[in-house]
Amino acid sequence: MQTVPIHRSTIRITNRMSTTPATSRSPQKNFFFVGIADPLPLFSVTMAADAFSGVIVSSLSDSGQSKPKFDEPVILKSCYDPNGISITVQSEAGRDLFEFPVTRTSEYSKVGKKGYLFEFDYETILFTFKNDADASMFHKSLGKLQLGKDLSVFTERTEDSSASQYFQFYGYLSQQQNMMQDYIRTSTYQRAILSNIDDFRDKVVLDVGAGSGILSFFAVQSGASRVYAVEASTMAQHAESLAKFNSLEQIQVVAGKIEEIELPEKVDIIISEPMGYMLFNERMLETFLHAKKWLKPGGKMFPSRGDLHIAPFNDETLYMEQFNKANFWYQQSFHGVDLSCLRSAAMKEYFRQPIVDTFDIRICTAKSVRHVVDFHTASESDLHRMEIPLEFHALQSGLVHGLAFWFDVAFFGSSTSVWLSTAPTEPLTHWYQVRCLLETPIFVKQGQLLTGTVLLLANKRQSYDVTIDLRVEGSGLTSTNTLDLKNPYFRYAGQPAQPPPGHSTASPSETYWAQLDVQGARQAVTMVNGMTVNGLGEVSAMNDMSGMSNSNSSLLGLGKQLTHYLILENQAGTRGSRPQVANTYPTSQIGGNAYSTTQQLVLGATSHYPLSNSLMIGDYVTPGSVILPTAAHLANMESFQP
């Protein structure tokens, strides 16, 4: 029996077809082998339970003798699972007793009118239903799964092992959390939806691959009348829990694959987050496009367009890092074993791995080429094979070690357009960027033309084989490589991307020491007439004039305006060496009363707009109701003679 983790859910499967299970009898054992596939396309799946009470469970010995497994009848629940059906057995009090999956490798048969026999590795169990109607309904639930096998577009294009791993991965709350905590991703989606309220108000919305349902919640926030949240993993039950807990009756969670479920109506707009690494990984975009069969004419897709950007790059460090990994297999006496015959195979394997991390945009040696997919007009078949022509004009001379990939997606709403970008110039997202190395780099001179193609071929592992082919026009230099997008190397270690060498236009040492000089001047504090003044001419009003106590954090930037009137301690003045200031003003005249929070004083041309902590030099504090000196005060200061 295939061991697949089963998660309890509450799914009601409503049959919309008359089905008869196709079975083939095994001559070795007195039960049937039935191929269990994914859910049938033509049925509606809603979040309710298909439970059978009064079921008697018996355990059969090898000789065929039966004995009760439990002292009293139990409740049997038939639940949706991405791999088939999950069976949960509970006591009459609701306590879980055991659970198991029913997949195409499961062995079972119908026994009489009210019994079903299941064969496991460790025992054989007989379920006897309390009436014919319950047994018939359970029988149909199993039978219609088999008939759905050859009708699902998703099943035809996806290996069973890949689908199982995929839906198990997205069934974990930790993985949903990882995506939801991507602030750029989540906030951009919310802004795109809430900024286009007219596209959602009183509209019917379809959320494809809803996950936790966060996009469905945004749609309701924007005024959607109904939202169908379709989710194929066991995360569907958590999405329904969130919807109920937040009293969002507009959201109806539909458990199943979009290729295999049925909706009661067409929708006005489809929302989804279908992007994978390098935009196309996981092939979720095809599911997004497939969902258009439920879209009304003229309906909208959010996102509306995807742009894949491709640029050549130079990164000797990355190249040598991958190259040196293969040198392990160059050893001729590893514990007495010669490994060198495998070095070539290891080299190919390492260079077949796309690199997932981030980088400084300055490593790109030419402007990126863009491949555009319009989600309104594109079909699923358009994504099965994509050959992208490349033409780069080299902006600098050097080796090209491979191609860098990132993507942008656009939300074209009725009111505004919003872009979500994974470019290396933008804040980092959980998609990062992807780089595909050439096993043999090629040298390009500034101004030369670099041409070629990128070929993306979809495979049944929900990913792509990526073939890059580059040539330098007029030189005869060429280089090719084929990579497996399903098997990337996650290189990002949390450190900021380092700039490429040779891009400093000033002395880094002098720049560093100059920064320290500025910092030291700021920290050089002296007292002048009840004010704290640092080496940059920034002053602070005293909160306690009598006690001469002060906090260094309450500095006010006076700029050059007051340098004419301040005579700092140990600084020679034009009319004497005694430290003093031009005049003394109560603090209420330059920043509020003496006991209020420090206010910001701005003089001269900058007095008409606020200043930001992050943009100004010095320890500026949050601006408040600033009271600037009056013209009379300034006139008095100008006429002061020490």
Secondary structure, 3 states (H helix, E strand, C coil): CCCCCCCCCCCEEEECCCCCCCCEECCCCCCEECCCCCCCCCEEEECCCEEEEEEEEEEECCCCCEEECCCCCEEEEEEEECCEEEEEEECCCCCEEEEEEECCCCEEEEECCCEEEEECCCCEEEEECCCHHHHHHHHHHHHHHHHCHHHCHHHHHCCHHHHHHHHHHCCCHHHHHHHHCCHHHHHHHHHHHHCCHHHCCCCEEEEECCCCCHHHHHHHHCCCCEEEEEECCCHHHHHHHHHHHCCCCCEEEEECCCCCECCCCCEEEEEECCCECCECHHHHHHHHHHHHHHEEEEEEEECCEEEEEEEEECCHHHHHHHHHHHHHHHCCCECCECCHHHHHHHHHHHHCCCEEECCCHHHECCCCEEEEEECCCCCHHHHCEEEEEEEEECCCCEEEEEEEEEEEEEEECCCCEEEEECCCCCCCCCCCEEEEEEEEEEEECCCCEEEEEEEEEEECCCEEEEEEEEEECCCCCEEEEEEECCCCEECCCCCCCCCCCCCCCCCHHHHHHHHHHHHHHHHCCEEECCEEECCCCEEEECCECCCCECCCCCCEECHHHHHHCECCCCCCCCCCCCCCECCCCCHHHHHCCCCCCCCCCCCHHHHHCCCCCCCCCCCCCCCCCCCCCCHHHHHHHHHCCC
